[in-house]
Amino acid sequence: MPTNALRADHASPAAETRQATFSPSTSLLTVVPSTRRHALLRWATPVVALAGFAGLAALLVKLLSGLDVAAVAASALGTPSYLIGLSLLCAAVSYAALVGYDVFGVRAATAKPVPLKTIALGSFTSYAIGHTLGFPLVTAGAVRWRIYGGAGLTLAEVAKLTAVAAMTLWVGMAGVLGLSAISEPQALASLDYLPAGLNQGIGAALLVALAAYWAWSRKGGREIGRGDIRIRLPGGSAALVQIGLGLTDICAAAAALWVLLPSDLGIGFPAFAAVFASAILLAVVSHVPAGLGAFEAAILLAFPQAPTAELLSAILVWRLTYTLIPFLFAVVLFAVHEIKRSDARFSQAVRRVRRVVLPFVPAALATLTFIGGLVLLTSGALPNDYSRVRALRHLVPLPFAEVSHLVGSAVGVMLLILSRGLMRRLSSAWTLSVALIGAGIVVSLAKGFDWEEALVLCAVLSLLLTHRSAFYRKAGIFAEPLEPRWLVAIALIVGCTLWLGFTAFHDVDYSHDLWWEFNWHDDASRFLRGSLGAIIIGAALSLYALIHRQPGLHRVDPVTTNAITPALAHAERADAHLALLEDKRFLFHESGEAFLMYAVRGKSWIAMGDPIGKPEHAADLMWQFLEEVDRHAGWPVFYQVSPTHLPLYLDGGLSLVKLGEEAHVDLDAFTTEGKAGKDWRAALNRAKRENLEFAVLPAAEVPAHLAELKGVSDAWLAERGAGEKGFSIGFWSERYLSHFDVAVIRREGSIVAFANIWYGQPGGEITVDLMRYMPGVSGIMDLLFVSLMQEGKARGYRWFNLGMAPLSGLSDHRLAPNWHKLAAFVARNGERFYGFKGLRAYKEKFGPVWEPRYLASPGGWALPQILLDVTNLISGTQSRTTSKGARS
């Protein structure tokens, strides 16, 4: 505290009196002692406020003397609905500009990233609540601190944010008053009682001050305040945007009231904007909650010639559209925000309910979108309200209204089709629906100011925007043909709206000229054009969706051998080497030590076997695969899975279907000696008599024999007249065969049979994949298998995998599943086409251990299509030719 102040605190009353007497220019607070000064400050504020309130009350009593309250209520209730909607729209623009205030405030107050959603919530709730309750430093400040504090801002940063927002408001106020005072100086005379020339001078001064502020801040880096409350002001173009936001806010708020004023008031918008800004200033100075009374008194004083009842009714409706409705909405948003932040039981219950309801959100929003399309089509089929059209013609040109009517009908029918995509949780359907509903809102207002229709669409749009995460699938909207039920529903809706339109315009005589008449009152012509457009667009999209389908074949990106080698090193099954075929896609675990190999056919995403690699990564891979399939709205299918991971597939919600059983020969028990090996010795002896010799070509030597192997393969294919297969078995590929040792059988030095060998883990299993032989040579298969079993036993392998016997091991008991009964029937009656029993009997003679193999899929009604997709995938429709190998 300064030294002279210390002396003043200890001065005598006489000295104080002398100081007051001989220093007339000294302020009152200087001459009053400290204790008295504090008491004066404590009592002066409420006394001045009470005095102001009393004066305001007296003024209102004088202005409202003889007022008919019933007439005010009747006038307010008689306000046309389209004017209320237009006032709400202007209020929305004003609050959107207020969000811009806080965006600038956040940028000036802190470098911390604050999401736009948080800024919008903090801005709207604080302003809406502050406007209604008054005392904005307390009410709006508390709301701001609660929301922005939760976002990580300090109290000082929130205070700086509020200061910048307030500066933007006053900048906008100065801009409106300056422009209005220059263009309409006489409009302010009823409030300030100043000559028009002086008002113009004040307006010019305000604009010069704004220009000076921009010139001062355009260099950037300008700051006001000190220490923790130092604020960096926007510079250059940002300052112009700040001024523009303030102008937009004040002008939109003024427009929300101007559209409600009596039509015979005869005041233009620029003049009214000046009156409105002045009334806001008086309301702020009065410190009355929401400026109640002060604002009304200012408006009544500005228009003494206007009917008081009609003027007050307009203000009353404005209070509803600009203050009360936003206030209620803000309270709800703030309550929801607090519930989300709270750890109370109620918030936990809300979160649990949300988790339960969330799976039903896509269906609900699809239904609402369908209803939105229905609303647009119905609106296009009915005549407009001519009272709204009369007002609309002053706002938009006729061509814009005509185009809006046509676009509205087109958007309606497109929303009917897109609702199916929303039902399937498609991201593309969500994006298009948001865009089209937004367009529908605009055209609803432009074609006839149907604000009720716009509100319905706004509600649907807000729900879509708040549930973006529910639509995550990446499949195309027309990935599948439209189901008949959707086509029937769309046709029914369009047909009903046509009937409704013809009924509404039954008194209009049809003429070809109707198609080309363009007039504000030609609703019948707009109905005809809109209906034709809706029919054309609906039919075109439906036809396209009906005949278009994603191709069943998908491009396969090549994968290097090095990429799959780490996982193959941990693979327990020898058929993991199917990964080396170039007909699969891969889903890798992040460690690189496990993967799934799969292909896509139609909606079926078919994984070949169990996850390959380290067993501990199997669950992660399965869920990763399920999520990827779900994003593309497909069906997850695991083909030929073993019993090892069945719990995983059940946990994934998949159904199991038994495909057959796989034969494994125990090499420890296999022998060609004694009685048990009598048949195998006979096979070997027979081969010797036929001059057949078994040998194993190392992988390094295979390329040198590929031409000879190709001749055997081609002869084998030609003899059967069948095409190559793939996916679950190998096909002829020089690159593929060069990865493996190849077992060959020679006769007199020429190769007559071969099979590539799959080696599993040491001590595990060994098997063959692509087995081909020349026609007319007997005993080859026995020789090949017996020799390979001996080879595998010599190398220390425990099992020889003979492959699967399809449709074997199925029960045909009357209580067995329907699939078992059907498959057993096919196995019994399809012997001459495939040889199910013969294949099982051949493998049975080796005395194998049988292990079941399953298909894991969604099951249900999708199972027939899934089986067809799997069959088509394995049989192959590619340009290459492949065949069934011995392992099938």
FENRAUR-V937473 format. One record per residue. N is the residue number from 1. RES is the residue in one letter. BURIAL is # if it has 9 or more other ideal C-beta (glycine too) atoms within 8 Angstrom, else .. Layout:
n = [N	N]
res = [RES	RES]
burial = [BURIAL	BURIAL]
This chain:
n = [1	2	3	4	5	6	7	8	9	10	11	12	13	14	15	16	17	18	19	20	21	22	23	24	25	26	27	28	29	30	31	32	33	34	35	36	37	38	39	40	41	42	43	44	45	46	47	48	49	50	51	52	53	54	55	56	57	58	59	60	61	62	63	64	65	66	67	68	69	70	71	72	73	74	75	76	77	78	79	80	81	82	83	84	85	86	87	88	89	90	91	92	93	94	95	96	97	98	99	100	101	102	103	104	105	106	107	108	109	110	111	112	113	114	115	116	117	118	119	120	121	122	123	124	125	126	127	128	129	130	131	132	133	134	135	136	137	138	139	140	141	142	143	144	145	146	147	148	149	150	151	152	153	154	155	156	157	158	159	160	161	162	163	164	165	166	167	168	169	170	171	172	173	174	175	176	177	178	179	180	181	182	183	184	185	186	187	188	189	190	191	192	193	194	195	196	197	198	199	200	201	202	203	204	205	206	207	208	209	210	211	212	213	214	215	216	217	218	219	220	221	222	223	224	225	226	227	228	229	230	231	232	233	234	235	236	237	238	239	240	241	242	243	244	245	246	247	248	249	250	251	252	253	254	255	256	257	258	259	260	261	262	263	264	265	266	267	268	269	270	271	272	273	274	275	276	277	278	279	280	281	282	283	284	285	286	287	288	289	290	291	292	293	294	295	296	297	298	299	300	301	302	303	304	305	306	307	308	309	310	311	312	313	314	315	316	317	318	319	320	321	322	323	324	325	326	327	328	329	330	331	332	333	334	335	336	337	338	339	340	341	342	343	344	345	346	347	348	349	350	351	352	353	354	355	356	357	358	359	360	361	362	363	364	365	366	367	368	369	370	371	372	373	374	375	376	377	378	379	380	381	382	383	384	385	386	387	388	389	390	391	392	393	394	395	396	397	398	399	400	401	402	403	404	405	406	407	408	409	410	411	412	413	414	415	416	417	418	419	420	421	422	423	424	425	426	427	428	429	430	431	432	433	434	435	436	437	438	439	440	441	442	443	444	445	446	447	448	449	450	451	452	453	454	455	456	457	458	459	460	461	462	463	464	465	466	467	468	469	470	471	472	473	474	475	476	477	478	479	480	481	482	483	484	485	486	487	488	489	490	491	492	493	494	495	496	497	498	499	500	501	502	503	504	505	506	507	508	509	510	511	512	513	514	515	516	517	518	519	520	521	522	523	524	525	526	527	528	529	530	531	532	533	534	535	536	537	538	539	540	541	542	543	544	545	546	547	548	549	550	551	552	553	554	555	556	557	558	559	560	561	562	563	564	565	566	567	568	569	570	571	572	573	574	575	576	577	578	579	580	581	582	583	584	585	586	587	588	589	590	591	592	593	594	595	596	597	598	599	600	601	602	603	604	605	606	607	608	609	610	611	612	613	614	615	616	617	618	619	620	621	622	623	624	625	626	627	628	629	630	631	632	633	634	635	636	637	638	639	640	641	642	643	644	645	646	647	648	649	650	651	652	653	654	655	656	657	658	659	660	661	662	663	664	665	666	667	668	669	670	671	672	673	674	675	676	677	678	679	680	681	682	683	684	685	686	687	688	689	690	691	692	693	694	695	696	697	698	699	700	701	702	703	704	705	706	707	708	709	710	711	712	713	714	715	716	717	718	719	720	721	722	723	724	725	726	727	728	729	730	731	732	733	734	735	736	737	738	739	740	741	742	743	744	745	746	747	748	749	750	751	752	753	754	755	756	757	758	759	760	761	762	763	764	765	766	767	768	769	770	771	772	773	774	775	776	777	778	779	780	781	782	783	784	785	786	787	788	789	790	791	792	793	794	795	796	797	798	799	800	801	802	803	804	805	806	807	808	809	810	811	812	813	814	815	816	817	818	819	820	821	822	823	824	825	826	827	828	829	830	831	832	833	834	835	836	837	838	839	840	841	842	843	844	845	846	847	848	849	850	851	852	853	854	855	856	857	858	859	860	861	862	863	864	865	866	867	868	869	870	871	872	873	874	875	876	877	878	879	880	881	882	883	884	885	886	887	888]
res = [M	P	T	N	A	L	R	A	D	H	A	S	P	A	A	E	T	R	Q	A	T	F	S	P	S	T	S	L	L	T	V	V	P	S	T	R	R	H	A	L	L	R	W	A	T	P	V	V	A	L	A	G	F	A	G	L	A	A	L	L	V	K	L	L	S	G	L	D	V	A	A	V	A	A	S	A	L	G	T	P	S	Y	L	I	G	L	S	L	L	C	A	A	V	S	Y	A	A	L	V	G	Y	D	V	F	G	V	R	A	A	T	A	K	P	V	P	L	K	T	I	A	L	G	S	F	T	S	Y	A	I	G	H	T	L	G	F	P	L	V	T	A	G	A	V	R	W	R	I	Y	G	G	A	G	L	T	L	A	E	V	A	K	L	T	A	V	A	A	M	T	L	W	V	G	M	A	G	V	L	G	L	S	A	I	S	E	P	Q	A	L	A	S	L	D	Y	L	P	A	G	L	N	Q	G	I	G	A	A	L	L	V	A	L	A	A	Y	W	A	W	S	R	K	G	G	R	E	I	G	R	G	D	I	R	I	R	L	P	G	G	S	A	A	L	V	Q	I	G	L	G	L	T	D	I	C	A	A	A	A	A	L	W	V	L	L	P	S	D	L	G	I	G	F	P	A	F	A	A	V	F	A	S	A	I	L	L	A	V	V	S	H	V	P	A	G	L	G	A	F	E	A	A	I	L	L	A	F	P	Q	A	P	T	A	E	L	L	S	A	I	L	V	W	R	L	T	Y	T	L	I	P	F	L	F	A	V	V	L	F	A	V	H	E	I	K	R	S	D	A	R	F	S	Q	A	V	R	R	V	R	R	V	V	L	P	F	V	P	A	A	L	A	T	L	T	F	I	G	G	L	V	L	L	T	S	G	A	L	P	N	D	Y	S	R	V	R	A	L	R	H	L	V	P	L	P	F	A	E	V	S	H	L	V	G	S	A	V	G	V	M	L	L	I	L	S	R	G	L	M	R	R	L	S	S	A	W	T	L	S	V	A	L	I	G	A	G	I	V	V	S	L	A	K	G	F	D	W	E	E	A	L	V	L	C	A	V	L	S	L	L	L	T	H	R	S	A	F	Y	R	K	A	G	I	F	A	E	P	L	E	P	R	W	L	V	A	I	A	L	I	V	G	C	T	L	W	L	G	F	T	A	F	H	D	V	D	Y	S	H	D	L	W	W	E	F	N	W	H	D	D	A	S	R	F	L	R	G	S	L	G	A	I	I	I	G	A	A	L	S	L	Y	A	L	I	H	R	Q	P	G	L	H	R	V	D	P	V	T	T	N	A	I	T	P	A	L	A	H	A	E	R	A	D	A	H	L	A	L	L	E	D	K	R	F	L	F	H	E	S	G	E	A	F	L	M	Y	A	V	R	G	K	S	W	I	A	M	G	D	P	I	G	K	P	E	H	A	A	D	L	M	W	Q	F	L	E	E	V	D	R	H	A	G	W	P	V	F	Y	Q	V	S	P	T	H	L	P	L	Y	L	D	G	G	L	S	L	V	K	L	G	E	E	A	H	V	D	L	D	A	F	T	T	E	G	K	A	G	K	D	W	R	A	A	L	N	R	A	K	R	E	N	L	E	F	A	V	L	P	A	A	E	V	P	A	H	L	A	E	L	K	G	V	S	D	A	W	L	A	E	R	G	A	G	E	K	G	F	S	I	G	F	W	S	E	R	Y	L	S	H	F	D	V	A	V	I	R	R	E	G	S	I	V	A	F	A	N	I	W	Y	G	Q	P	G	G	E	I	T	V	D	L	M	R	Y	M	P	G	V	S	G	I	M	D	L	L	F	V	S	L	M	Q	E	G	K	A	R	G	Y	R	W	F	N	L	G	M	A	P	L	S	G	L	S	D	H	R	L	A	P	N	W	H	K	L	A	A	F	V	A	R	N	G	E	R	F	Y	G	F	K	G	L	R	A	Y	K	E	K	F	G	P	V	W	E	P	R	Y	L	A	S	P	G	G	W	A	L	P	Q	I	L	L	D	V	T	N	L	I	S	G	T	Q	S	R	T	T	S	K	G	A	R	S]
burial = [.	.	.	.	.	#	.	#	.	.	.	.	.	.	.	#	.	.	#	#	.	.	.	.	.	.	.	.	.	.	#	.	.	.	.	.	#	.	.	#	.	.	.	.	.	.	.	.	#	.	.	#	#	.	.	#	#	.	#	#	.	.	#	#	.	.	#	.	.	.	#	#	#	.	#	#	.	.	#	#	.	#	#	#	#	#	#	#	#	#	#	.	#	#	#	.	#	#	#	#	#	#	#	#	#	#	.	#	#	#	.	.	.	#	.	.	.	#	#	#	#	#	#	#	#	#	#	#	#	#	#	#	#	#	#	#	.	.	#	#	#	.	#	#	#	#	#	#	#	.	#	.	#	.	.	.	#	#	#	#	#	#	#	#	#	.	#	#	#	#	#	#	#	#	#	#	#	#	#	#	#	#	.	#	#	.	#	#	#	#	#	.	.	.	.	.	.	.	#	#	.	#	#	#	#	#	#	.	#	#	.	.	#	#	.	.	#	#	.	.	.	#	.	.	#	.	.	.	#	#	#	.	#	#	#	#	.	#	#	#	#	#	#	.	#	#	#	#	#	#	#	#	#	#	#	#	#	#	#	#	#	#	.	.	#	.	#	.	.	#	#	#	#	#	#	#	#	#	#	#	#	#	#	.	.	#	.	#	.	#	#	.	#	#	#	#	#	#	#	#	#	#	#	.	.	#	.	#	#	#	#	#	#	#	#	#	#	#	#	#	#	#	#	#	#	#	#	.	#	#	#	.	#	#	.	.	#	#	#	.	.	.	.	.	.	.	#	#	.	#	.	.	.	.	.	.	.	.	.	.	#	#	.	.	#	#	#	#	#	#	#	#	#	#	#	#	#	#	#	#	#	#	.	#	.	.	.	#	#	.	#	#	#	.	.	.	.	#	.	#	#	#	.	#	#	#	#	#	#	#	#	#	#	#	#	#	#	#	#	#	#	#	#	#	#	#	#	#	#	#	.	#	#	#	.	#	#	#	#	#	#	#	#	#	#	#	#	#	#	#	#	.	#	#	#	#	#	#	#	#	#	.	#	#	.	.	#	.	.	#	#	#	#	.	#	.	#	.	#	.	.	#	.	.	.	#	#	.	#	#	.	.	#	#	.	.	#	#	.	#	#	.	.	#	#	.	.	.	.	.	.	.	.	#	.	.	.	.	.	.	.	#	#	#	#	#	#	#	#	#	#	.	#	#	#	.	#	#	.	.	#	#	.	#	#	#	.	.	.	.	.	#	.	.	.	#	.	.	.	.	.	.	#	#	.	#	#	#	.	#	#	.	#	#	#	#	#	#	#	#	#	#	#	#	#	#	#	#	#	.	.	#	#	#	#	#	#	#	#	#	#	.	#	#	#	#	#	#	#	#	#	#	#	#	.	.	#	#	.	.	#	#	#	#	#	#	.	#	#	#	#	#	#	#	#	#	#	#	#	#	#	#	.	.	#	#	.	#	#	#	.	#	.	#	#	#	#	#	#	#	#	#	#	#	#	#	#	.	.	#	.	.	.	.	.	.	#	.	.	#	#	.	#	#	.	#	#	.	.	#	.	#	.	#	.	#	#	.	#	.	.	#	.	.	#	#	.	#	#	#	.	#	#	.	#	#	#	.	.	.	.	.	#	#	#	#	#	#	#	#	#	#	#	#	.	#	#	#	#	#	#	#	#	#	#	#	#	.	.	.	#	#	#	#	#	#	#	#	.	#	.	.	.	#	#	#	#	#	#	#	#	#	#	#	.	.	#	.	#	#	#	#	#	#	#	#	#	#	#	#	#	#	#	.	.	.	#	.	#	#	#	#	#	#	#	#	#	#	.	#	.	.	.	.	.	#	.	.	#	#	#	.	#	#	#	#	#	.	.	#	#	.	.	.	.	#	.	.	#	#	.	.	#	#	.	#	.	#	.	#	#	#	#	#	#	#	#	#	.	.	.	#	#	.	#	#	#	.	#	#	.	#	#	#	.	#	.	.	.	#	.	#	#	.	#	.	#	#]
